[in-house]
Amino acid sequence: MIRLEDAKKLIPGQILFCVKFKNLEGRPVPCMVYEEVKTWKRDPSKLKIPIKRGHRDFDCFTENDLDLLFLTEAEAIARGQ
């Protein structure tokens, strides 16, 4: 799980592991941050993380989904099982 402060520091090209998506082996799928993380001036607790997984799948995670994202695969595997 990443914290809100850590999520705001993500840069494009950084790899995250999401326990929501699993591959055929049951391991968390790596997702790449493909744009800058969007934050709001009026409400600093809100953010939007655009990710890409695979060749064509694009998705966005919000502040509500931070418990699904991990910086390392080992943390994601431990949390996902």
Biopython code that builds the backbone (N, CA, C, O; Angstrom):
import numpy as np
from Bio.PDB.StructureBuilder import StructureBuilder

atoms = [
    (1, "MET", "N", (0.849, -1.171, 0.000)),
    (1, "MET", "CA", (0.000, 0.000, 0.000)),
    (1, "MET", "C", (0.898, 1.238, 0.000)),
    (1, "MET", "O", (1.843, 1.334, 0.783)),
    (2, "ILE", "N", (0.595, 2.153, -0.864)),
    (2, "ILE", "CA", (1.374, 3.382, -0.860)),
    (2, "ILE", "C", (0.569, 4.488, -0.175)),
    (2, "ILE", "O", (-0.662, 4.499, -0.213)),
    (3, "ARG", "N", (1.280, 5.397, 0.439)),
    (3, "ARG", "CA", (0.629, 6.503, 1.132)),
    (3, "ARG", "C", (0.351, 7.630, 0.147)),
    (3, "ARG", "O", (0.891, 7.644, -0.959)),
    (4, "LEU", "N", (-0.471, 8.548, 0.543)),
    (4, "LEU", "CA", (-0.834, 9.688, -0.295)),
    (4, "LEU", "C", (0.389, 10.522, -0.645)),
    (4, "LEU", "O", (0.523, 10.977, -1.781)),
    (5, "GLU", "N", (1.282, 10.728, 0.316)),
    (5, "GLU", "CA", (2.490, 11.521, 0.072)),
    (5, "GLU", "C", (3.395, 10.840, -0.956)),
    (5, "GLU", "O", (3.984, 11.504, -1.809)),
    (6, "ASP", "N", (3.503, 9.504, -0.869)),
    (6, "ASP", "CA", (4.316, 8.754, -1.823)),
    (6, "ASP", "C", (3.689, 8.779, -3.213)),
    (6, "ASP", "O", (4.396, 8.854, -4.218)),
    (7, "ALA", "N", (2.366, 8.717, -3.266)),
    (7, "ALA", "CA", (1.673, 8.720, -4.557)),
    (7, "ALA", "C", (1.858, 10.053, -5.278)),
    (7, "ALA", "O", (1.933, 10.082, -6.507)),
    (8, "LYS", "N", (1.932, 11.141, -4.543)),
    (8, "LYS", "CA", (2.129, 12.448, -5.163)),
    (8, "LYS", "C", (3.519, 12.595, -5.761)),
    (8, "LYS", "O", (3.725, 13.432, -6.640)),
    (9, "LYS", "N", (4.478, 11.795, -5.300)),
    (9, "LYS", "CA", (5.852, 11.869, -5.784)),
    (9, "LYS", "C", (6.136, 10.925, -6.950)),
    (9, "LYS", "O", (7.266, 10.880, -7.437)),
    (10, "LEU", "N", (5.138, 10.172, -7.409)),
    (10, "LEU", "CA", (5.355, 9.245, -8.520)),
    (10, "LEU", "C", (5.694, 10.012, -9.791)),
    (10, "LEU", "O", (5.171, 11.099, -10.036)),
    (11, "ILE", "N", (6.572, 9.430, -10.589)),
    (11, "ILE", "CA", (6.978, 10.064, -11.842)),
    (11, "ILE", "C", (6.614, 9.158, -13.016)),
    (11, "ILE", "O", (6.511, 7.944, -12.841)),
    (12, "PRO", "N", (6.417, 9.721, -14.204)),
    (12, "PRO", "CA", (6.117, 8.894, -15.377)),
    (12, "PRO", "C", (7.244, 7.894, -15.635)),
    (12, "PRO", "O", (8.425, 8.238, -15.584)),
    (13, "GLY", "N", (6.852, 6.654, -15.911)),
    (13, "GLY", "CA", (7.808, 5.586, -16.146)),
    (13, "GLY", "C", (8.038, 4.709, -14.930)),
    (13, "GLY", "O", (8.624, 3.633, -15.046)),
    (14, "GLN", "N", (7.587, 5.152, -13.767)),
    (14, "GLN", "CA", (7.763, 4.361, -12.554)),
    (14, "GLN", "C", (6.810, 3.170, -12.573)),
    (14, "GLN", "O", (5.674, 3.286, -13.033)),
    (15, "ILE", "N", (7.273, 2.028, -12.075)),
    (15, "ILE", "CA", (6.486, 0.800, -12.076)),
    (15, "ILE", "C", (5.837, 0.603, -10.710)),
    (15, "ILE", "O", (6.492, 0.713, -9.674)),
    (16, "LEU", "N", (4.545, 0.312, -10.730)),
    (16, "LEU", "CA", (3.791, -0.043, -9.533)),
    (16, "LEU", "C", (3.236, -1.447, -9.726)),
    (16, "LEU", "O", (3.109, -1.923, -10.855)),
    (17, "PHE", "N", (2.910, -2.097, -8.635)),
    (17, "PHE", "CA", (2.293, -3.415, -8.706)),
    (17, "PHE", "C", (0.909, -3.324, -8.081)),
    (17, "PHE", "O", (0.746, -2.824, -6.968)),
    (18, "CYS", "N", (-0.088, -3.819, -8.819)),
    (18, "CYS", "CA", (-1.481, -3.716, -8.392)),
    (18, "CYS", "C", (-2.029, -5.106, -8.081)),
    (18, "CYS", "O", (-1.915, -6.021, -8.897)),
    (19, "VAL", "N", (-2.617, -5.258, -6.911)),
    (19, "VAL", "CA", (-3.180, -6.552, -6.536)),
    (19, "VAL", "C", (-4.553, -6.764, -7.167)),
    (19, "VAL", "O", (-5.103, -7.862, -7.084)),
    (20, "LYS", "N", (-5.106, -5.749, -7.785)),
    (20, "LYS", "CA", (-6.402, -5.881, -8.467)),
    (20, "LYS", "C", (-6.272, -6.719, -9.738)),
    (20, "LYS", "O", (-7.182, -7.473, -10.084)),
    (21, "PHE", "N", (-5.140, -6.588, -10.429)),
    (21, "PHE", "CA", (-4.902, -7.307, -11.673)),
    (21, "PHE", "C", (-3.845, -8.377, -11.441)),
    (21, "PHE", "O", (-2.787, -8.095, -10.879)),
    (22, "LYS", "N", (-4.127, -9.605, -11.870)),
    (22, "LYS", "CA", (-3.177, -10.701, -11.699)),
    (22, "LYS", "C", (-2.935, -11.377, -13.038)),
    (22, "LYS", "O", (-3.819, -11.418, -13.894)),
    (23, "ASN", "N", (-1.721, -11.909, -13.213)),
    (23, "ASN", "CA", (-1.414, -12.620, -14.446)),
    (23, "ASN", "C", (-1.831, -14.088, -14.301)),
    (23, "ASN", "O", (-2.461, -14.458, -13.310)),
    (24, "LEU", "N", (-1.487, -14.911, -15.271)),
    (24, "LEU", "CA", (-1.895, -16.318, -15.250)),
    (24, "LEU", "C", (-1.266, -17.097, -14.100)),
    (24, "LEU", "O", (-1.829, -18.096, -13.652)),
    (25, "GLU", "N", (-0.124, -16.660, -13.625)),
    (25, "GLU", "CA", (0.536, -17.320, -12.500)),
    (25, "GLU", "C", (-0.028, -16.864, -11.155)),
    (25, "GLU", "O", (0.347, -17.409, -10.117)),
    (26, "GLY", "N", (-0.912, -15.888, -11.158)),
    (26, "GLY", "CA", (-1.492, -15.373, -9.929)),
    (26, "GLY", "C", (-0.671, -14.279, -9.275)),
    (26, "GLY", "O", (-0.938, -13.911, -8.131)),
    (27, "ARG", "N", (0.310, -13.755, -9.969)),
    (27, "ARG", "CA", (1.157, -12.695, -9.435)),
    (27, "ARG", "C", (0.596, -11.330, -9.828)),
    (27, "ARG", "O", (-0.068, -11.212, -10.857)),
    (28, "PRO", "N", (0.852, -10.306, -9.029)),
    (28, "PRO", "CA", (0.363, -8.958, -9.366)),
    (28, "PRO", "C", (0.985, -8.454, -10.667)),
    (28, "PRO", "O", (2.162, -8.690, -10.941)),
    (29, "VAL", "N", (0.187, -7.766, -11.450)),
    (29, "VAL", "CA", (0.635, -7.251, -12.740)),
    (29, "VAL", "C", (1.367, -5.923, -12.537)),
    (29, "VAL", "O", (0.881, -5.056, -11.810)),
    (30, "PRO", "N", (2.533, -5.757, -13.174)),
    (30, "PRO", "CA", (3.199, -4.458, -13.097)),
    (30, "PRO", "C", (2.462, -3.418, -13.942)),
    (30, "PRO", "O", (2.058, -3.695, -15.072)),
    (31, "CYS", "N", (2.296, -2.248, -13.394)),
    (31, "CYS", "CA", (1.626, -1.146, -14.075)),
    (31, "CYS", "C", (2.589, 0.035, -14.115)),
    (31, "CYS", "O", (3.261, 0.327, -13.125)),
    (32, "MET", "N", (2.656, 0.709, -15.252)),
    (32, "MET", "CA", (3.560, 1.835, -15.399)),
    (32, "MET", "C", (2.785, 3.149, -15.321)),
    (32, "MET", "O", (1.751, 3.312, -15.968)),
    (33, "VAL", "N", (3.290, 4.065, -14.535)),
    (33, "VAL", "CA", (2.721, 5.410, -14.503)),
    (33, "VAL", "C", (3.106, 6.071, -15.824)),
    (33, "VAL", "O", (4.293, 6.218, -16.114)),
    (34, "TYR", "N", (2.112, 6.476, -16.637)),
    (34, "TYR", "CA", (2.450, 6.986, -17.967)),
    (34, "TYR", "C", (2.283, 8.489, -18.115)),
    (34, "TYR", "O", (2.649, 9.031, -19.158)),
    (35, "GLU", "N", (1.757, 9.174, -17.140)),
    (35, "GLU", "CA", (1.647, 10.637, -17.152)),
    (35, "GLU", "C", (1.905, 11.153, -15.749)),
    (35, "GLU", "O", (2.022, 10.378, -14.799)),
    (36, "GLU", "N", (1.991, 12.455, -15.632)),
    (36, "GLU", "CA", (2.138, 13.075, -14.310)),
    (36, "GLU", "C", (0.908, 12.771, -13.457)),
    (36, "GLU", "O", (-0.209, 12.679, -13.967)),
    (37, "VAL", "N", (1.130, 12.617, -12.163)),
    (37, "VAL", "CA", (0.028, 12.418, -11.234)),
    (37, "VAL", "C", (-0.714, 13.737, -11.103)),
    (37, "VAL", "O", (-0.108, 14.776, -10.841)),
    (38, "LYS", "N", (-2.036, 13.693, -11.286)),
    (38, "LYS", "CA", (-2.847, 14.913, -11.221)),
    (38, "LYS", "C", (-3.302, 15.135, -9.786)),
    (38, "LYS", "O", (-3.838, 14.232, -9.143)),
    (39, "THR", "N", (-3.080, 16.348, -9.295)),
    (39, "THR", "CA", (-3.538, 16.732, -7.959)),
    (39, "THR", "C", (-4.394, 17.989, -8.084)),
    (39, "THR", "O", (-4.335, 18.699, -9.088)),
    (40, "TRP", "N", (-5.182, 18.249, -7.060)),
    (40, "TRP", "CA", (-6.058, 19.409, -7.063)),
    (40, "TRP", "C", (-5.616, 20.405, -5.999)),
    (40, "TRP", "O", (-5.275, 20.022, -4.880)),
    (41, "LYS", "N", (-5.626, 21.687, -6.357)),
    (41, "LYS", "CA", (-5.232, 22.733, -5.410)),
    (41, "LYS", "C", (-6.265, 22.915, -4.308)),
    (41, "LYS", "O", (-5.914, 23.149, -3.151)),
    (42, "ARG", "N", (-7.525, 22.807, -4.666)),
    (42, "ARG", "CA", (-8.578, 23.040, -3.674)),
    (42, "ARG", "C", (-8.693, 21.907, -2.657)),
    (42, "ARG", "O", (-9.083, 22.128, -1.510)),
    (43, "ASP", "N", (-8.348, 20.689, -3.086)),
    (43, "ASP", "CA", (-8.431, 19.548, -2.176)),
    (43, "ASP", "C", (-7.167, 18.710, -2.336)),
    (43, "ASP", "O", (-7.132, 17.825, -3.191)),
    (44, "PRO", "N", (-6.127, 18.961, -1.538)),
    (44, "PRO", "CA", (-4.854, 18.252, -1.693)),
    (44, "PRO", "C", (-4.935, 16.755, -1.405)),
    (44, "PRO", "O", (-3.999, 16.019, -1.720)),
    (45, "SER", "N", (-6.035, 16.292, -0.812)),
    (45, "SER", "CA", (-6.152, 14.866, -0.517)),
    (45, "SER", "C", (-6.632, 14.064, -1.727)),
    (45, "SER", "O", (-6.714, 12.838, -1.658)),
    (46, "LYS", "N", (-6.949, 14.735, -2.829)),
    (46, "LYS", "CA", (-7.404, 14.042, -4.037)),
    (46, "LYS", "C", (-6.267, 13.943, -5.040)),
    (46, "LYS", "O", (-5.454, 14.858, -5.172)),
    (47, "LEU", "N", (-6.221, 12.817, -5.747)),
    (47, "LEU", "CA", (-5.259, 12.661, -6.828)),
    (47, "LEU", "C", (-5.751, 11.626, -7.825)),
    (47, "LEU", "O", (-6.669, 10.853, -7.550)),
    (48, "LYS", "N", (-5.120, 11.633, -8.984)),
    (48, "LYS", "CA", (-5.452, 10.700, -10.053)),
    (48, "LYS", "C", (-4.141, 10.201, -10.649)),
    (48, "LYS", "O", (-3.318, 10.991, -11.111)),
    (49, "ILE", "N", (-3.952, 8.866, -10.634)),
    (49, "ILE", "CA", (-2.724, 8.255, -11.141)),
    (49, "ILE", "C", (-3.051, 7.509, -12.434)),
    (49, "ILE", "O", (-3.703, 6.465, -12.389)),
    (50, "PRO", "N", (-2.615, 8.020, -13.581)),
    (50, "PRO", "CA", (-2.852, 7.304, -14.837)),
    (50, "PRO", "C", (-1.809, 6.200, -15.018)),
    (50, "PRO", "O", (-0.608, 6.452, -14.917)),
    (51, "ILE", "N", (-2.271, 4.981, -15.285)),
    (51, "ILE", "CA", (-1.354, 3.856, -15.445)),
    (51, "ILE", "C", (-1.598, 3.142, -16.768)),
    (51, "ILE", "O", (-2.662, 3.252, -17.376)),
    (52, "LYS", "N", (-0.591, 2.419, -17.183)),
    (52, "LYS", "CA", (-0.678, 1.578, -18.373)),
    (52, "LYS", "C", (-0.201, 0.194, -17.976)),
    (52, "LYS", "O", (0.821, 0.052, -17.305)),
    (53, "ARG", "N", (-0.936, -0.819, -18.388)),
    (53, "ARG", "CA", (-0.499, -2.193, -18.155)),
    (53, "ARG", "C", (-0.628, -2.958, -19.462)),
    (53, "ARG", "O", (-1.655, -2.889, -20.138)),
    (54, "GLY", "N", (0.402, -3.672, -19.803)),
    (54, "GLY", "CA", (0.403, -4.375, -21.074)),
    (54, "GLY", "C", (0.619, -3.410, -22.226)),
    (54, "GLY", "O", (1.205, -2.340, -22.059)),
    (55, "HIS", "N", (0.134, -3.806, -23.399)),
    (55, "HIS", "CA", (0.327, -2.979, -24.587)),
    (55, "HIS", "C", (-0.783, -1.962, -24.801)),
    (55, "HIS", "O", (-0.533, -0.871, -25.312)),
    (56, "ARG", "N", (-2.009, -2.309, -24.413)),
    (56, "ARG", "CA", (-3.141, -1.441, -24.755)),
    (56, "ARG", "C", (-4.055, -1.063, -23.596)),
    (56, "ARG", "O", (-4.992, -0.288, -23.788)),
    (57, "ASP", "N", (-3.815, -1.571, -22.438)),
    (57, "ASP", "CA", (-4.723, -1.316, -21.318)),
    (57, "ASP", "C", (-4.288, -0.086, -20.542)),
    (57, "ASP", "O", (-3.171, -0.025, -20.028)),
    (58, "PHE", "N", (-5.176, 0.890, -20.461)),
    (58, "PHE", "CA", (-4.944, 2.117, -19.713)),
    (58, "PHE", "C", (-5.998, 2.213, -18.618)),
    (58, "PHE", "O", (-7.140, 1.798, -18.811)),
    (59, "ASP", "N", (-5.618, 2.755, -17.482)),
    (59, "ASP", "CA", (-6.542, 2.875, -16.359)),
    (59, "ASP", "C", (-6.092, 4.046, -15.502)),
    (59, "ASP", "O", (-4.983, 4.554, -15.669)),
    (60, "CYS", "N", (-6.939, 4.468, -14.596)),
    (60, "CYS", "CA", (-6.592, 5.524, -13.643)),
    (60, "CYS", "C", (-6.965, 5.065, -12.243)),
    (60, "CYS", "O", (-8.019, 4.468, -12.025)),
    (61, "PHE", "N", (-6.092, 5.351, -11.315)),
    (61, "PHE", "CA", (-6.374, 5.080, -9.911)),
    (61, "PHE", "C", (-6.526, 6.405, -9.190)),
    (61, "PHE", "O", (-5.873, 7.389, -9.536)),
    (62, "THR", "N", (-7.383, 6.426, -8.195)),
    (62, "THR", "CA", (-7.620, 7.637, -7.408)),
    (62, "THR", "C", (-7.122, 7.413, -5.985)),
    (62, "THR", "O", (-6.545, 6.373, -5.669)),
    (63, "GLU", "N", (-7.355, 8.397, -5.144)),
    (63, "GLU", "CA", (-6.934, 8.294, -3.746)),
    (63, "GLU", "C", (-7.648, 7.158, -3.027)),
    (63, "GLU", "O", (-7.165, 6.682, -1.999)),
    (64, "ASN", "N", (-8.781, 6.719, -3.544)),
    (64, "ASN", "CA", (-9.521, 5.610, -2.933)),
    (64, "ASN", "C", (-8.893, 4.256, -3.229)),
    (64, "ASN", "O", (-9.195, 3.279, -2.544)),
    (65, "ASP", "N", (-8.031, 4.178, -4.229)),
    (65, "ASP", "CA", (-7.441, 2.913, -4.659)),
    (65, "ASP", "C", (-6.006, 2.719, -4.189)),
    (65, "ASP", "O", (-5.348, 1.778, -4.633)),
    (66, "LEU", "N", (-5.506, 3.557, -3.325)),
    (66, "LEU", "CA", (-4.107, 3.474, -2.916)),
    (66, "LEU", "C", (-3.783, 2.186, -2.177)),
    (66, "LEU", "O", (-2.626, 1.766, -2.158)),
    (67, "ASP", "N", (-4.783, 1.545, -1.566)),
    (67, "ASP", "CA", (-4.521, 0.287, -0.866)),
    (67, "ASP", "C", (-4.273, -0.873, -1.833)),
    (67, "ASP", "O", (-3.852, -1.945, -1.399)),
    (68, "LEU", "N", (-4.524, -0.687, -3.137)),
    (68, "LEU", "CA", (-4.285, -1.714, -4.142)),
    (68, "LEU", "C", (-2.906, -1.608, -4.782)),
    (68, "LEU", "O", (-2.479, -2.537, -5.467)),
    (69, "LEU", "N", (-2.205, -0.507, -4.578)),
    (69, "LEU", "CA", (-0.942, -0.238, -5.257)),
    (69, "LEU", "C", (0.251, -0.419, -4.322)),
    (69, "LEU", "O", (0.206, -0.035, -3.153)),
    (70, "PHE", "N", (1.328, -1.016, -4.862)),
    (70, "PHE", "CA", (2.540, -1.251, -4.096)),
    (70, "PHE", "C", (3.745, -0.884, -4.944)),
    (70, "PHE", "O", (3.694, -0.966, -6.171)),
    (71, "LEU", "N", (4.832, -0.479, -4.293)),
    (71, "LEU", "CA", (6.043, -0.099, -5.000)),
    (71, "LEU", "C", (6.897, -1.294, -5.380)),
    (71, "LEU", "O", (7.645, -1.226, -6.355)),
    (72, "THR", "N", (6.803, -2.400, -4.628)),
    (72, "THR", "CA", (7.581, -3.595, -4.941)),
    (72, "THR", "C", (6.650, -4.788, -5.114)),
    (72, "THR", "O", (5.552, -4.836, -4.559)),
    (73, "GLU", "N", (7.118, -5.733, -5.891)),
    (73, "GLU", "CA", (6.319, -6.941, -6.137)),
    (73, "GLU", "C", (6.191, -7.781, -4.878)),
    (73, "GLU", "O", (5.152, -8.400, -4.651)),
    (74, "ALA", "N", (7.234, -7.812, -4.058)),
    (74, "ALA", "CA", (7.201, -8.613, -2.830)),
    (74, "ALA", "C", (6.108, -8.121, -1.879)),
    (74, "ALA", "O", (5.405, -8.930, -1.272)),
    (75, "GLU", "N", (5.961, -6.795, -1.745)),
    (75, "GLU", "CA", (4.903, -6.248, -0.888)),
    (75, "GLU", "C", (3.532, -6.602, -1.445)),
    (75, "GLU", "O", (2.621, -6.932, -0.686)),
    (76, "ALA", "N", (3.380, -6.538, -2.757)),
    (76, "ALA", "CA", (2.091, -6.829, -3.382)),
    (76, "ALA", "C", (1.727, -8.300, -3.216)),
    (76, "ALA", "O", (0.564, -8.624, -2.976)),
    (77, "ILE", "N", (2.706, -9.192, -3.339)),
    (77, "ILE", "CA", (2.437, -10.625, -3.171)),
    (77, "ILE", "C", (2.048, -10.909, -1.734)),
    (77, "ILE", "O", (1.107, -11.663, -1.487)),
    (78, "ALA", "N", (2.760, -10.314, -0.775)),
    (78, "ALA", "CA", (2.442, -10.532, 0.640)),
    (78, "ALA", "C", (1.043, -10.015, 0.966)),
    (78, "ALA", "O", (0.321, -10.650, 1.735)),
    (79, "ARG", "N", (0.654, -8.900, 0.410)),
    (79, "ARG", "CA", (-0.654, -8.303, 0.677)),
    (79, "ARG", "C", (-1.768, -9.042, -0.070)),
    (79, "ARG", "O", (-2.882, -9.176, 0.437)),
    (80, "GLY", "N", (-1.459, -9.515, -1.271)),
    (80, "GLY", "CA", (-2.480, -10.135, -2.112)),
    (80, "GLY", "C", (-2.891, -11.530, -1.685)),
    (80, "GLY", "O", (-3.944, -12.013, -2.103)),
    (81, "GLN", "N", (-2.089, -12.192, -0.862)),
    (81, "GLN", "CA", (-2.426, -13.573, -0.489)),
    (81, "GLN", "C", (-2.941, -13.670, 0.906)),
    (81, "GLN", "O", (-3.268, -14.763, 1.368)),
]
sb = StructureBuilder()
sb.init_structure("model")
sb.init_model(0)
sb.init_chain("A")
sb.init_seg("    ")
for serial, (resi, resn, name, xyz) in enumerate(atoms, 1):
    if name == "N":
        sb.init_residue(resn, " ", resi, " ")
    sb.init_atom(name, np.array(xyz, "f"), 0.0, 1.0, " ", f" {name:<3s}", serial, name[0])
structure = sb.get_structure()
